[in-house]
Amino acid sequence: MQLRYPNGTVISTITNANITYTFDDLLPGQYCIFGSKRGFKPSVPGQYSVYYSDGKYCTTVPPSIANAHFAMVGNETFRIGGYMFIDKNNDGVMDKKSLLYDVQLDLYSDGSIYISKKNTFATYTFDDLRAGEYCIVASYPNGSYIPGPFMNDNKFNNGKFCTTLPPNEDNANIGMIAAETLTIQGNVFNDVNNDGRLNMANLLNGATIDLQNQYGDSIHLLDNVTGSYSFTIPRGNYCIFGRYPNDTYIPINHFGDNVFDATGKYCFAIPPSNTAAHFGMKLAPRYQLAGIVWDDSQGQQGRIDTNNLLTYVRMELQYPNGSMVGLDNVVKGAYLFDDLKPGQYCIVGTKDGYLPGFFKNDNVFENGKYCTTLPPSNTAANFAMMKIPT
């Protein structure tokens, strides 16, 4: 039951009215109520029903109306159904020993999808349909089956069946055939010479290869690939995404034998098969953060004083969100964080009995904290501290 203004703007909707309905707290004005229920149609207006035959009732309030009753009658409905089978002989003749599962069926009415069915099981039925024209489009989600020849028991022409109801249609059978399978394969290699050329002596183990369909859904994920990968797939459009755990290795640019781009992505259409979809990677660069820590209590100028280096300063390396990456307890006035991936980092320094020094000159720490982005490496992230006055 839906309350609208005369211009059609919806005010309120009751999706599951149970015997009675109420729209209350209304301002003075004109309103229309529309009623519908699947499998029923509006009855003619009568002694107890004020609704028009099109399921619409319009009125003006005040006064309040408590007898806007709505009568409905059962509406004759129809169905479309049939079997789904594998047409092994390409002749459209159904063998009930070779029924097919998981066909996707989209029922169209007035040019748009009315009902979709997935995870189907050998037979299907679209029921409770009103009289009218309908079309069903059949497809197999991963493309391993395609429409069979339109003949004999198979009523689908190139994967589509159209009909007009009534009468019921109980023999709208779907015959499908196994799709041609093709191959996409390649090697994963370490491009030690930076030339994009495949060298079988430098195959790389441990990569992850993810095959996705044109909609971005993962079809097959390979972990810990040992030097090469291979997929057997039906014709279609696909993308492969490659990466290495923990980014120890990173993709190279698309050149030479490497068909993947610098993000580790390769998209292609098949057929034809491709046995040279090689993936080149290189050892990811690593960076350093290092510096000097000294007691600046006397000069208080933020200038490095190698005569007053500090030890046992807690230097904590963090991500910008505050989670800890590493820890260095300064010995002999110097600290070092190495083997760091590209990214943003912060260092927080503390020592009992000391406060951060003034943020100037050689001291890059402000209030005991220094943040930066790598690359490049930074070996001059120096930190001045001062004793707490007693």
N, C-alpha and C positions, 0 to 999 in steps of 0.2 A: 504494500500500500504506500503510495507516494503522494505527498502534498506539494502542490506547485502554485505559483502565481499564474495568472492568465497568460502571461508571456512565455510560460514554459519553464521559468527558473525554479529549480527544486528547492523546497524549504526543508522538508523532512521526509525520511524514508523508514518504514517499518518492514524489515526483511522477512520476518516470520510471524505474521499476524495469526493468533490462535483464537478463532471463533469471533472475537471482538477486536476492535481497534479504536484508538483515540488519538486525536491531535488536539492538544490543549494549549492554553496560554497564548492564544492568537489575538493579534490586534485587529481592529475593525478593518474590513476590506473584502476584496473578492478573492476567492480561492477555488482551485480545482483539485479533485482527488482522482488518482488513477489506480486501478487494481488489476493484478494479473497473477496467474498461477499456472505453472507448466502442466499441461495435460487437461486444462479446463479453459473454458471461454465464458465471457459474460452472458448471462441470461437476459431476456428482454425485460425492460422496466415493468413493474407491476405493483400490486397492492403493497408489497413489503420491500420492494427494491426501488430505489430512486436513481440507480445508475443507468446511464445510457448503454446501448448495445455495444458500444466500442470500449466499454470499461472505464468511462469517464463521468464524473459528476461535478458540476460547478455550482457555486452558491455564493451568497454574500452574508457576512456576519457583521454586526449582530442581526438576529439573535443567535445564541448557541444552538447547535443542531445535534440531537442525540439519536436520530432515526435515519442516518445516511447509510442505510443497509445496502449490501452488495450481494446479489445472487449470482451463482456461477453454475454451469452445467459441465458434465464431463465432455471433453473434446476428443473425438476419435483420433488416435495416433497410430503411427506405422513404424516399420523397422526396416533396416538394411543389415544383412549379415552374410557370412560365408566362411569358407575355409581358407587357410593360408598354407601353401604347399611349395615344396622344392620341385621344380620341373626338371628332373634329371635328364630327360630325353629331349628337351627343347620342343615338345609337341603340344604343350598346353593341357595334357591329360593328367588328371589328379591321381596321385597314389597316396592313400591315407596312411601309409606306412612312412611317408616322408613329409610329414607336416612341419611347418616352420613356426618358430617362436620369435618374439621380440621385434616383430615388424611394427613400424610406426605408421599410424593411420590418422590422417587429418580430414575431418568431414567439413566440407565447405557449404555454406548457404549464403546466397546473395553476395557471392564474391569474397567472403571472409571466412576464416576458420570458426566453425561453430562448436565442434567438439574434437579433442585430440585424444588418441589412445596410444599408450606406450606399454612396454612389457606385456605384449599380447601373448596368448597361449593357444596356438593351433587354430582356434576359431575366433570370430569377433561378431559383435552385434552392436549396432547403433539403434536404440529403441526410443520410444516415446517421442517420435518425430511427427510433426504436423504435416499435412499435405503440402507438397511443394517440390521444387527442384533441388537436387543435392548432387555433389560430387565428392568422391573420396580419392585422396592422393596417398599412395603407399610408398614407403621408403624404408631402407634398412640403415640404422643409425651409423654403423661403422663402415658402410659401403661394401661389405663382403657379399651381399646379394643385390641383384638388380632386377628390374622387371623382365619377365619372360615373354615369349611370343603370345600375341593376342589371338588365341584360337582355342577351340574345344572348351575345356572347363575354366580356363582363365578368362575372366570377364574384364580384366583391366588392360587398357590400351596404353602402352608406354607408362604404366604405373598409375593410370587414372581411370576411374569408373564414374559415370554420371547416369542419373536416373530421375524419374518423376514419381512421387508418391501421391495417392495410392496407385497400384496395390503394393503390398509388402514385397520386398526383394530378399529372398533367403538363399540365393545361389550366386551372390556376388563374390565368387572365389578369386583368390589372388595367387597366381603362379609366378615364382621368382626363380632365377638361376644364379649359380655361384659366379661372382664377378671374377674377371681376369685378375690374377695377382701379379704384381711387379715387385722389383727389388730396388731399394735404396740402401747403399752401404758406403763405407769409407773408413779411413784410418784416422786415428787421433795421434798427432805427432808433436814433439817438442821442436820448435823452430830455432835450433841452437845457432844457425848461421844467419838468422834474420833475413832470409831470402824467400820465405813462403814455400820452399821446395820440400816435398816429402822425401824423407830419408828413412828407410825401413829399420835402420839401426837406432833410430831415435823415437820409436813408438812410445806413447805415453800411457801408463796404466793409472786407473783411479778416477777418470772423468765420469761425469753424469751426462747422459744423452736423453733428451725428452722429445718424443715425437708428438706433435699436436695437429689436430685437424684445422681447417680454415676458420673455424669459429673460436679457436684458442683452447679447445678441450684436449687434455692430455690423453693420448691413445695408448702409448707404451713408454714406460720410463725404465731406462737402463742405468743401474748404479754400478760403480766400480768397473767400468769398461776396461778390458785388457787389450789395449792397442787398436782395436777395430770394433765396428758396430755394423749391424745389418737389420733391416726391417723388410718384411714381406707384406705388401699392402695393395689394396685395389686402386684403380685409377682415381684421381682426384687432386685436390690442392692441399698442401701440407707445409708445416714449418718444423724445423728441428732446432732445439735450443741446447747448447752445450755449455758446461761450466765445470770447474774443478773445486772440490770441497775446500772451504777455508780460503779460496782464492789464491792458493799457492801458485797456480798457473793462471794466466789470463789469456783471452782470445787475442789473436793478432788481426791486423787489417786484412781485408779481402784482396789477396794477390797471390800469384804463383799457383800452387796446387790447392791452396786453402780457399774453399768456397763460402766459408762463414764470414760474417762481418765482424767488426770490432766489439760488438755486444754479444757475440756467440750465437748469432741467429742465421739460419739458412732456410729460405722459403723456395718452394719449387712446385711444379705441376708434373704429374706422372700419368700416362706414359710420356716418354720412354723410361725404362729402368735406368738407374744411374749407379754405377759401381765405383765412382771416383768422387764421392761427396766427402772429401777429406777436411779434417778440422785441425788447423794449426794453432798451437798455443805457445806461450813463452813464460819463462819464470817471472813471476810478478816482482817488480822492484820493491825493495824494502828501504826504510829510512830511519834516521836517528834523531833523537832529541837528547841534548847533553848540555852541560854548563858547569859553572863554578859556583860554590856556595861559600860565602865569607861573612866574617863578623865586621859590620860597618858601624859599630857603636861609637868609635872615635871620630872618624871623618864625617860620617853621615851624609856622604855626597853620592852614594851609589856607584863609586869607583871601585873596581876590583882591587883587593888588597891581598896579595899572595902571602903576606906575612901573618895573616889572620884567617886562614882557611878553617872551616868548621868540619867537624865529623859528627856522625850519628844524627844527621838531620833526616827526618822522614820525608822522602819525596814520593808522592803517590801520583801515578799516571792514571788519568780518568778519561772516559768518554764525556762529551758535553752534558749527558744526562746524569753524571755523577757516579756511574758504575766504574769500578776499579779495573784497570787494564794491567798495571804492574806496580811494583814497589821497589825502591832503592834506598837503602840506608847509607847515606853519604859517608865515604871513607876518604880521607886525605883531601877533602874540599871539592871533590868532583862527583858528578852522577852521570849515568848513561842509561838511556832506553834505546835499544836497537831492534832491528828486524821488525819495524813497524810498517803496517799497511798504509796506503794512502787514506787520508781522512782527517777529521777534526779531533784534537786532543786537548786536554787541560792537565797541568801539573799543579799540585797543591803541596806546599812545603811547610813543615812544622818542626819545632824543636823545643823541648822543655826549657823554660827560662828565657826564651827569646821571642821577639815579635818581628814581623816583616819590616824590612828597611824601607827607606823612602823610594818611591817609584820614579827613578830618574837615572840618566846616564847608562851605566852598564847593567843596572838592575831592571830586568824586564817584568818582574813580578809585581803585580798590584794587589796590595793587601794579601800577599802570600799566595797568589794564584796567577798562572800564566796560561793562556789559551792560544793555539795556533793551528794551522792547517798544513798537512804534509801531502805532497812534496812542496818545497824542497826540504832536505834535512836541515836541522838547526842545531849547531853545536855551540851557540852563544846564548843559550837560554839561562842567563846568569841570575843568581838570587842573593840579594843582600839581606842580612838579618841584624837585629840589634838586641842587646841584652835588656831584659826588663829591669828598670831601675829599682834598687832596694832602698 
